[in-house]
Amino acid sequence: MRKSIVHTILVLIIIFCQFPLLAEPEAALEPITITVQKGETLSLISERHLSDPKRWPELLKYNKIPNPDLIKPGLSLVVPVFLRKSVVGVTEFVMGQVEWNGTGGRGPWVPLKLGQELHPNDQIKTSGKGKTDIHINQVGMVRILNNSHFEVKGEMKKGGPVTVALFKGSLDAKVTKSNPPTTEHKFNIVSPSSTAGVRGTEFRVELDEKLSSTISCFEGVVDVNAQGKTVELTQGMATFVEKGKSPVQPYKIPEAPRIKEE
């Protein structure tokens, strides 16, 4: 009888110790407090922080501000969860001159900060030797290299792959492999000359001055599409896509480097 009671107690202890790990939810979106800066307008603030900029009257009502004219530098505003943009990722490393724009390229550019949340349509520019690493939720790490222009687009449709755009320059990416493996893309990189669909891999996308692209696969598989043609890259292979043309036949690259964390 005593052995049975002891066994039952041990089983309950194991269950309760494991329960928090099983029940722990993902980090939820939280309200944020912003301080109005010189030159910022209600329109700019709404564009940067609200999922729908037209809902600015709700932002004023929530903060008990009766008149839009009262939005002045130094004023603190709380942006509640129900008005906030979704968070696609966050910056994990910033070096040199890197700027962020939360209005899809409109409005002023400001220095990118470590820990900056990134939302759909946020853009990043690097100059000189500047570069930054961003963690994209459910995807992995993207390193935006020097003299590049990049945009986070997010999910183009609910449950679909996360999409980003490279307008200029180059990036490296380390995408977490799906478990179990799948043929579905979890990440897309769109450029003026090609689209790279990724399942789980390490790769690089580079644009030249004519916006033609070179996509190199260091590990895993990358599908490169342009002008209705798709080629598959495996480890140690690359393709070149001249703007307005189809990808060339994949070719071997001299070395397939591994992307290291900064």
Secondary structure, DSSP 4 states (H G I P E B T S, - for coil): -HHHHHHHHHHHHHHHHHHHHHHPPPPPP--EEEEPPTT--HHHHHHHHBSSGGGHHHHHHHTT---GGG--TT-EEEE-GGGBPPP-EEEEEEEEEEEEESSTT-S--EE--TT-EE-TT-EEEEEEEEEEEEEETTTEEEEE-SS-EEEEEEESSTTS-EEEEEEESEEEEEEPPPSS--SS-SEEEE-SS-EEEESS-EEEEEE-TT--EEEEEEESEEEEEETTEEEEEETTEEEEE-TTSPPPPPEE-S--PPPPP-
